[in-house]
Amino acid sequence: MRRAQFPASSAQSRGCLAGVGGWCEFFLGQVCVESDTVLDSLILQTFMDTMLKSNPQTQQRSNHNGQETSLWSSGFGMKMEAITPFLGKYRPFMGRCCQTCTPKSWESLFHRSIMDLGFCNVILVKEENTRFRGWLVRRLCYFLWSLEQHIPTSFDASQKIMENTGVQNLLSGRVPGAAGEGQAPVLVKKEVQRILGHIQTTPRPFLLRLFSWALLWFLNRLFLNVQLHKGQMKMVQKAAQEGSPLVFLSTHKSLLDGFLLPFVLFSQGLGVVRVALDSRTCSPALRALLRKLGGLFLPPEVNLSLDNSEGILARAVVRATVEELLTSGQPLLIFLEEPPGSPGPRLSALGQAWLGVVIQAVQAGIISDATLVPVAIAYDLVPDAPCNMNHDLAPLGLWTGALAVFRRLCNCWGCNRRVCVRVHLAQPFSLQEYTINARSCWDSRQTLEHLLQPIVLGECVVPDTEKEQEWTPPTGLLLALKEEDQLLVRRLSRHVLSASVASSAVMSTAIMATLLLLKHQKGVVLSQLLGEFSWLTEETLLRGFDVGFSGQLRCLAQHTLSLLRAHVVLLRVHQGDLVVVPRPGPGLTHLARLSMELLPTFLSEAVGACAVRGLLAGRVPPEGPWELQGIELLSQNELYRQILLLLHLLPQDLLLPQPCQSSYCYCQEVLDRLIQCGLLVAEETPGSRPACDTGRQHLSAKLLWKPSGDFTDSESDDFEEPGGRCFRLSQQSRCPDFFLFLCRLLSPILKAFAQAATFLHLGQLPDSEVAYSEKLFQFLQACAQEEGIFECADPNLAISAVWTFKDLGVLQEMPSPTGPQLHLSPTFATRDNQDKLEQFIRQFICS
């Protein structure tokens, strides 16, 4: 048995795999082989045993998914004809703003004509992008392009910050408790200048042009392309012309985002974008350089107590700096996610702090309004993703960064593993409009302990209230705001991050990793894998999510598998076809992280499928046939209850629900998705009103005024029939496989929670939170080695389980001389209640 590998191909640089703008022009060539290995023999034997036990009908259905499948019987050596991209040019336009919170913004800045503008490759700079022509220009086009970019300069920004009203009050000592009270104004002025120098400096035009040229050269050697939709850019440029300053709120996938996104916006004529960066990730020397390129850093004094004089002074200088930036119309970029690889909450405390300052400037009338632009960025593979995610973030030094760039260039030299990038700019919306409308959507919420703990112990029914769960620790800047404004910042950041993640493009590596992890852990023939790749791509597009690739299917397969070659094995069987087998161990963990990028696309259906699994857990044995499960009637109220229980259990950092959407509306959306995808079929009893009849028999005038989403009143039961609607699982041939696929999307986090409940039996408490999370992660790794479930062995899942158990009241944090310690709560000290918790979680897991 021999392992097949793809050769490096210089023609790949001519291909365009991301966006609809181009076609792949390279071909695969011959397949190289290596010597026999014992690992390949074992993997192939496992794969052959699995194929012999599989259902022939399932194989027939899989091979029938696409016409391209039959052309792949002889492997990659065959040349294929070009196929039309999935759904052609009719791709979904992502990123419309919330119609509930910002209806006026939803109507403006958008026209259907911009959907047909297509994509552009931002890093593709040619002779035509400059004012000059000739053979020398073709060799110096990067440098000439950087010289022609307009860079506005402002040398009096520091003076305007010093003249700010808040800073002047501090200098004159009129602020009680501030650093200026009782001190000489000269000393206070020097302190203000020192803090201001830590936050920012005036950008240097020559340094910006030089850095833009070097960055453009580096990006062309690191990435195959960086795709941006022209229509989305047109929306942002139109919003910039209206006069309000632009504030970009972005996801955070890589440390390179802080350089790539400002370059993309700078190249499109939006000027120098000021980037709010995290000082923990940069050394002092690197911070000094980044400040000259437009970076902003919070001084450490801002996190001091509210009554501390140095903290009051630092927060006033930060507010004055942001007010000056917004008043001068400079764009601001804020990352709403924590830096990649950092264990902890998903929402960034630093991003919330900067956003809170922007909101405070608008509410104080410094600027009339600000335009918020959600931004999403997607990579085939994150360039700086560490192999071991369980590590602390070390500050990146200037020479360390230069050495990392040099190593990356050496790795890219002569290598065909360059990745594709997709930048998405969602529809801009007004901060003032959101502030006014969002407050009307706030309602009472309860903690997870009050909502779910009684249900776990079997004591009461599900209450009809929302869950309050906040894992991001507040910073000094956020605590300085009013409590109502703090809530506004948290919900706005969650709302924007939800919109950014939902509009992010799905890359080919995420689709391939999902198929290998959830359907073919023991191996799959390449022809079958390509048919399922085409099926899952079309399913993604039909759900309103875009993909970050196009081109010939075989070229996509080569590109994707070459990027994943460290985590998969390619074997050539004697028939001439190829077998793709995921590598066990850390390879499956890496595939699980990549598959999480596809979860937002099928999240509603996955929640619904796991809820149905929980509803059937007590009625039908899990290993029972699909026909037996389809006999059971599922009432609408029972489905709502199970969906609501699962929504309460899953962390909000995973679900990212929009704050303006109630749990009832989300449950209804989940149920609608299950019906639309064909998994549930309405059961109509003789004599009852047909399910397709949407007419309401008892429409009362007193219900006409009820707001949408408010169904907590018992009188709303008049909308439905007395017994509620009932459903059955569909008996279509494709439903069992699709149902299992949806359930397995949430299996990693649910299995990690179940194993965390099992870990309670070992009695590892009391302990600190960090140490207990580390022990739980080691336990997950041990279980992965024993059971082969490596996708659960993730430190972030261990941390999520610990925090969820704290919210649920399973773990309690108590002070001690050595610091806060986790203790097992008295309620769950008994083995019986621990078993109830584990059983409650495992009912949603489909084996």
N, C-alpha and C positions, 0 to 999 in steps of 0.2 A: 504494500500500500504506500502511496506517495502523496506528499502534500503539495498542492498547487499554489503558486503565487503569481501575482500580476507583475509584469515587468514595468519599469519606469517608461513613460511615454512622453517625449517632448511635445507631441502634438496635443497633449491634454490642455496646454496653456491656451490653445485656440478655442477651446470649448466654453460654452456658457451654460452652466448647470443651474443657475439660480435665476428666477424670474422668467418672464415669457419673452424676453427680448432676443433670444438667440437659439441656435441649434448646436448640438455637439457634432464636431467634425472629425474626431479622432476615432480610431478603431482599436480593437483590443489586442490584436496580434497573437503570438503564440503563448502558450502557458508553460512556465518553467516548472521543473520538478526537482525535489530533493530526495535524499536517501530515506529509507524506511525508518519508521520510529515505532516504538511500542505504543506510545500515546495514540497515534493515528489508528493503529489496529484495534485498540480498545474502543475508541470513539466510533469507528466504522462498525464494529460488531454490535455495539449498543444501538446504533442507528438502524442496522439491518433487522435486529430483533424487533425494534419499534415498528418498522414498516410492515413486517410480516403480521404483526398483531393489529394493525390499523384496519379501519373499515374501508373496504373497496369503494363503497358509495361516497364516502367522504372524499377519497382521493379523486373520484370522478368529478365531484362538484368543484373541488379546488382546481383541477385542470381545465375546467370549463369556464373559469372566471374571465379569461382573456384570450383573444385570438393569437396573441404573441407567444403564448405558452408552448404551442406545438413546434415553434421554430427553434426552441432552445434544447431540443433533444440531444444535440451533439456538443453542448457546452459553449464556451466563449469563443471557440475557434471559428464559428460560423458568422458570416457577415449578414446583418439584418437590414431590411429596408426601413426607412424612416417612418415613424408613426406620428400621428397627430398628437400634440400635447393634450393632457387630460382636460377635457371640457373646452379645449381651444382657448380663445381669448376671453371667454365668458367666465372670468374668475371673480369670486366674491370680493367686493370692496370693503375692507375691514376698517374699523375704528370710528364709526359714528358715535358722537357723544350721547350722553344719557338724555332721553327725551323727557323723563320725569323731572330731573333736577335742572336741566338747562334747555327748555323748549325753544327759546329764541335763538340760542347758539346752534341748536340742531337744524333750524331752518336756514340759517345764514352760512356763509363760507363754504357752501357745498352746492355743486351742480353735477348732474349726471354725466355731463360731457367730460369731466375730469377723470372718470373711470376708464376712459379709452386712451389715455395719454401714454400708458405703458411704463416701462422701467428704464432706468439708466444706470450705467456702471460708474460710480462716483470716482473711482481711482483710475479710470481709463482716460488719460490726458494725452492728446495727440497734437500734431502741428496745427490742426484746425481750432484748437482751444486757445491759441495765442494770436497775436496780431501780425506775426512774422511768418515767412515761408522760406524754405530752403533746406538743404541737406544738413547744415549745422543746426538749424532750429529743431529738426527731428531728433537730434541727439541731445539737445539742451531744453527740450520742451517742458520738462518738469520745473527746471529752474526759472525759465521765462514765465511760466504760468504763475509761479509763486510771486514773482516781482510785480505782476499785473493785478494782483488782488488788492482790493481797497481795504485799508486798515485805518479806521478813525482813531485819532489820538486825542487825549485829554490830559493835560499836565497840571490842571488845577483841581483835580479830584480830591486830593488830600486837604487842600485849603477849604473846599466846600464842606468836607466832612467835619473839619474843625469848627466851621461856622454853623453847624447843625444846632437846632434849638436844644435838643437833649444834651449834646456835648457842652454847649455854652452854659447850661444850667449846672452841670457838674463842675465846670471850671470856676464858676462864680460861687460855688458852695451852697446853691439854693436847694439841693436835693438832700433831704435828711438821711443820714447814715451812709452817704456815698463817700468816695475817696477824697472828694474835693472839700468836704466839710472840715474846717479848721486847718487846712493846709495851704501852702503858698500856691497861687495859680501857676507859677512857673513849673513847680514840681509835678502838678497834676497834668499840665500840658505835655511834659516829657513822658509821663506814663501813658497818656492817650496816644502819643506818637509811637511809643513802643508797641502798644497793643495793635495799632493800625498797621504797623510794619509786619506784625505776625499774621494779620488777616490777608493783606494784599499789598501789591506794589503796582505802579503804572506799567502796563504791558509795553515791551520794547518792540517797535515795528521791525527793525532789522532782525532781531532774534526770532520773531514770529515767522518772518518770511524764510529764514534759514531752516527753522524747525519744520515748516510746512513742506519745504522741498525734501528734506531728509525723511519725513514721515511718509510722504507720497512714494518715495523710492522704496522704503521699507515695506509699506502695505502691498505694493505690487509684487513683492517677492514672498510675502507671507500669505496673501489671499489670492484665490482665483478671480474673485470679483466681489464688489460691495454694491448690492442692488438697492435702489431707492425708487419708489413710485413717483413719477412726475406729477401726478394729480395730487398726491398728498403734499408734495412740496409746494404746489401752487396754492393749496389751501393755507399753508403756513405763511407764505409770502403775502397773500391777500390779507391775512390777519395782521401782519406786521405793518401794513400800510394804513391800518385804521388808527394807529397812534398809541395803543396800549402796549406796554412792555411785554415781551414774550418770556414765559417761564416754562422751560422744558422739564418734565417730570418723567424720569426714565427708569427702566429696569436695569439690573446690574448683573451681567453674566461673566464679565472678565475684567481684570485690572486694566486691560487695554481700552475699555470703554471710555475712560476719561480722556483718551487721546483721539480715539476714532470718531466718536460722536461730535466733538467740537470741530474736527476737521471736515466732516460731512456737511455740517451746517455752515462752516466758513466757506467751503467750496461752492455753496449754493447762493452766496451773496448776502448772508445774514450777519456778517461782521464777526468780530471777535466775541465768542461766547465765553462768559465767565463761568467756571466750573467749581461747584462746591465739593471739595475733596476731603478725604478722611486723613487726618494727620497721623493716625496710627499706622497707616500703610506706607508712609514715606519717611525717610531720614531727614534731618535738618538741611543737609546740602541739597537733596532733591526737592524739598519744599521751597527752598530759595529759588531754584530754577523754575519750578512750576508757577510760582507767584509772578515771575516776569513773563510767563506765557498766558496769564489770565486765570490762574488758580486762586481759589479762596479757601482759607483754613480758619476754623474756629479756634480762638485762644483757649488754653486750658482753664482760664479763670471763669469762663461762663458757667461752668458746672459747680461753682461754689454756692454756698447756701444763699438764700434770697436776701438775708440781712447782712451779708458780707460786703464790705465796702469795695473790695477789688472786684467781686462778682458783679456788683451794680455798675461799676465803671466799664467793665468789659462788655456786658450786655448792651449798654448804651452805645458803645462804639460800634458793635456789630450791627445794631439797628440803623445807626446813621450811615454805615457803609452800604447796606442793602438799599436804604432809601435813596442814596445818591446814585447807585447803579440803576435802579428802576426809573428814577426821574430823568436820567440821561438817556434812557431807552436802550441800554445794553441788555442783550439776552442773557438769561441765567439758566444754568443746567444743574438740576438737583437729582440725585439718585435716591429712589425710594426703597431700594433693597439694600440689605447689608452686603459688604464685599464678598465675592465668591470664596467659598471655603471656610468662612467664619461660622463656627457653631453658634447657634442661638436663633433668635426670632428672625422672621423673614423681612418684616418692615424695619427700615433703618431709623434708629433714634436720631442720627445726625440729619437725615433727610427731613424728618418731621420738624426738627429745630429750625432749619432754614425755611421750610414752608410756613412755619408759624410766624417768622419775621416778615415774610411777604404778606401774609394775611393781616398782620398788625399794621403794616404800612398802608394797606388799602382801607382798613377800618378807621385809621387816624386821619384819612383824607390827604395824605402825602401825595398819592396818585389816585386818580378817579377809579381806575380799574386795572386789572392785569389779565392777560390772556394765557391760560394754561394749555400746554400741549403735551398730552401723553406720548411717550416714546417707548418703543420696544426694539430690541436687537436680538437677532438669532444667529447662531453659528452652527455649521455642520459639526464641528468639534471646538470646544473652547480652547484657545491656544495655550493659555497658562494654567489649565486645570491640573491640579496636583493629583498624583496617583493615590496618595493617602490623604483623605479629607479630614482625618482626625488629628489636626495639628493646630497650633496657635499661629495667628498671623504675625509674621516678622516684618518689621519696617523694611521697605525696599530702598537700598542705598543708591547713590548716583553711579558708582562704579559697578555695583552689583547689577543694576539695570542695564548698563552698557554691556556687561559680560553676557547677560541673558539675551540681549538683542543679537550679539555676535554669535552665540550658540544657535539661536533660532535661524539666523541666516545660513550658518554652516549646515544645519539640518535640512533647510529648504533647497540647498544648492544641488541641482540635479535630481530632485525628488518630486514625485507627482502627487504628493499628499497635501497639496494646498487646499484650504477649506474655502467654502463660500459663506458670505455674510449677507444678511438681509436686515435693513434698517426700516422701521415702520414709524411713521408720524401720523398719529390719530387726529381726528377733527378737533381743532382748538375750541375752547369754550371760555366764557366769561367767569372770572372768580367772583365778581360782585353778584351775578345772577345765581350762581351756585350757593353763595352764602345766604341769600334771601330765601331761596326755595328749599334748601336742604334742612333748615331748622324745622320746617313744618312736617318733615318725615320722621322726626325723632319720637321714640316711644319708650316705654319702660322696658328694662331688661333685667334678667336675673343671672346669677352665677351658675356655672355648671353643677356645682354641688347641690344647689336647690332644685335644679331642673332634672338631673339625671340620676343622682344617688338614690332617691326613693324608688325609681323604676328598677334600678339594678338590684335593689334589695327586695323588690316585689311588694312595695307598700302602697303605691298609688298609681293613678293614670298620668298620662303625659300632660303637663300644663301648657296652655296656649300662650306662651310668652317667648320673647326673643332671648338669645344667649348673649351674655356679655363676657368677652374673652379678650384680654389685652396682654400680650407678652412683651411688647417693646417697652423697655424702661424709659421714663421721661427724662429729658435733659434739663439743665438749668434754664435755658431759653424757653422751653415749653412750660415749665413750672411757673415762670414769671407771668404767664398769661392768665386770664380769667379761666375759671373752670369750664365755662361754656365754650370759650374759644379753644381750650385744649381738646374738648370733645370734637369740635369742628375740624381741627387739624387732623386728629386721628381718623375720623371718618372720611375726610376728603382724601387723605393719603391712601387709605384702603380702597376707596372708590376708584381713584386714578390708577392704582396698581392693578386692580381687577380689570379695568379697561385695557391697560397696556398688555397684560398677559393674554387676555382673550383675543387681542388683535395681532399677536405675534405670529409670524409665519411658522409652519411646521416644516422642519428640514428633513431631508431624505434619511439621515442617520437615525432620527427619532422613529421614523416609520419602520426602518429595517430592524432596529434594536427591539421595538415592541413586538414585531412578529417573531423574532428569534427567542425572545424571553418568554412570551406568553403562550406561544403555540408550538414552538419547535426547539425546546431546550435540548432534545436528544438528536437533533439534526434534521435536515430537510433537503430534498433534491432541489437544485437551483431552478428548474423549470416551474415547479410548484411555488417556490418562493417568489418568483417574478409575477406570477398570476395573482398571488395574494398581495404583493406590493401595489399592483395596479388597483386591486379592489379597495385596499385601505386608503389609498390616495383619493379615489373617487368618493369614498365615504366621508373623508375629511372635507373635501370641497363641497359636497352636498349639505354639510352641516354649517356652511357659512364661514369656514376657516380656510385661509389661503395656505399654499405651500410655497416653499422657497426654492423651487427647482422646476425645470422643464427639460425637454429634449428626448432623445432616444432612450428607451427603457434599458437597453443593455449598457449604455454609457452611464446611466445613473447607477446601475448595479455595480459596475466596475469602480466608479468613483466612491460609492458608499462603502463597499467591502474593502477597498484599499485603505480607507480611513479607519475602519474597524478591524484591520487585520491583526492588531495586537490582542483582540478579544474573541476572534473566531478562527476556525481552522477550515481550510478549503481542501477537499479530498476529491480525487478523480477516481470514479468507479470504472469497472471494465466496460460498461456500456458506452462510455465516452462522456457521460454527464458529470456534473460537479455536485458535491455534497457540501453544504455549509453547516458547520457544527459550532455552537458557542463553546468557548473554553470554560470549564467549571472553575469555581472559586471566585477570585476578584473580577474575572471577566464578566460574570453574571451581575455582580454588583454595579459595574460600570454600565452595562446595558440597562439596568434598572434605573439609573440616574438619567440616561438618555431617554428612556421611555416616558419619564415624567413630563417631558415636553409635550407629549401627545395627550396627556390626561385632561387638560382643559377642553379639548375637542369633544371627548366622550364622557365628561364628568357627570352630567345629569343622568345619562343612561347607566353609567357605572354605579352611581348611588342608588338608582332605582332597581338595578339588577341585584345588588347586595341586599337591599331591603326586601325584595321578593324572596331571596334565599333565606333571610331571617324569618320571614313569615311562613315558609314551607318547612323550616327546620324541625318544628315540633309535630309535623303532620306526615311528611314523607321522608324516608331515609335518604341521606345524601347520595348514596350509590344507586338509588332506584332509577328505573328507566324514565326517559323524558315523557313518555306517554302517561305514566303514572302520575307525574307531577302536573301534567296538563289537565287531569281530571278535577283537581282541587279548585274550588271557587274562591276568588280573592275579592273581598269587598273593598270599596273605595275608602271607607273609614279605616280599615285595617292597614291598607297601603299607606295612607297618610301618616298613621301612627308610626309605622316602621321607618318610613323615610325621615320623619322628624327625629326619631331616636338616633338614627345614623348621622343626621346633620349635627345633632348636639354632640355626638361622640367625636367626630372628625374635627381636627383643629381648623380654625379659621384661616391660618396661614396656608393651608392646603386648599380649602374651598374658595377663599377670597370672595365671599358674597358681597354684593353691593349693599351698602347700608340703607338705601331707599327701597329695597325689596324685602317684603315680609317673608317669614318662613312658610306661611300658607301659600303664597304665590310661588315660592320655590318648589314646594311639594306638588303643586298643580303643574308646574313646568316639567318636573321630573316625570309625572304620570303621562303628560301629553307626549313627551319624547319616547317613552316606552310604547305608547300606542302607535306613534308615527313610524318608528323603526320596525314595527310588526311583531314585537315580543308579546304584547298583551292584546287580547281580543275581547271586546265587550260581549258579555253574556246577556242575551235577551230572553226573558221568561215569557211564556205565552200570556197574552192579555196585557202586558206592560207596554208602556210607551217606548217606541224604538229609540235606541241610543243615538241615532243620527238626527232625531227630532230635537232641535235646540229651542223650540218654543217653550216658554215658561207659563205654567198653568195658573199659578197664584202670584201674580206680580202685584204687590201691594204698593200703594202710593208712598207709604212711610219708608220704603226701602230705596226710593229713587235718589235720595240725597246721599246715600252711603258712599264714602270714598272708595275708590278701587283699592283692593288689597286689605280692606277692613272687613273681615268675615268672622270677627270674634263674637258678634251678637248672636244669640240663639235664634233670633228671628230670621237669620239668613238661611236657616234650614228649609225655608219655604221654596228656595230655589231648586232643591233636589227632591227626588221622590223619597217617601218615608224610609225605605230600607236602604237607600243609596245604590249606586250602580255596582255591578259585579263584573269581574274579569276572569279570564282563563289564560294560561300560557298558550301561545300559538303552537300549532303542530306542524308548521312548515319545516321543511327539511334543513334549512339553514339556521333555524333558531337555536338548537342546542349548542352549536359551536360558537355562535355570536353571544349567547348568554354567558357561556363560560369565559369568553374573551373579555366581556365587560366586567365580570366579577373579578378576574385576575388583575385588572388595572388597579384596583384598590387593595389587592392582597398584601403587598409589601408592608404598608402601614398598619393594616388590621392584624396581620400576623405578628408584627413587632409589638403591638399593644397586647396581644394575647400572650406572647412570651414574656412581656414585662409583668403581666399578672401572675404568670407561673413563677417568675423570679422572686415574687413576694414571699413564696414558701421557704426560700433559702435563708431568710432572716439576716439580711445584710445591713439592717438599720439598727441604731442611728448612724448617720454618716453625712458628710457634706454633699451638696448637690452635685458638684463637679466629680467628686470621687464616686458617688453612687451611679452617675451617668456613665462613667468609665467602666465600672463593674458590669452594668447592664449591657454595655456594648460588647464587652468580652463574653458575656453570656450569650448574646445574639450570635457572635462568631462561633462559639462552641456548638450551638444548636445548628448553625449553618453547616458546619463540618459533619455533624451527625445525621441531619435530615436532608442535606443538599439544597436548602432554601437560602441561597447566598444573597438574594436580592433584599433580604431583611437585615443583613449585617451592615448597617449604615449608622454612623455616629449621630447623624441628624435625626434619624428615626428614634434612636434611644433618648435623645434630648426631648423630642416631641412627646414621647411616652411619659417621661418623668413630669413634664410640665402639665400634661393632660391629667395625670393622676393627682397632681397638686390641686388643679382646679376642681377635680371631682371629689376631693376630700379624702382620697385614699392616703396621700402623704401630707404631712403637716410640717411646716418649717418653724422651728423654735430657736430662740437665741441661746448661746452657750459661750463660755470664756474663749473658745477657739474660733468663734464665728457661728453663723446660722447653721443649724443641723436639721436634716430631714428625719422625721420620726413617722412610724406607721400609726395612723389614726386609730383610736379605740374601736371605732365602728368596724374597721377591716383587720383588726388584730386576730379575729377568729378565722380558722381555716374554712369554715362554711361560707362566710361572706367573701373571702378571696376566691373560692370556687364559683360563687355566683357571678362575680365580676368577670372571671375568665369565660364562663359559659355565656354571659351576655355578649361578650366581644366575638366569640367564636361562632355565634349564630349567623353572623354576616359573612363568614369566610366560606368560600366554595372550594372544596378540595379538588 
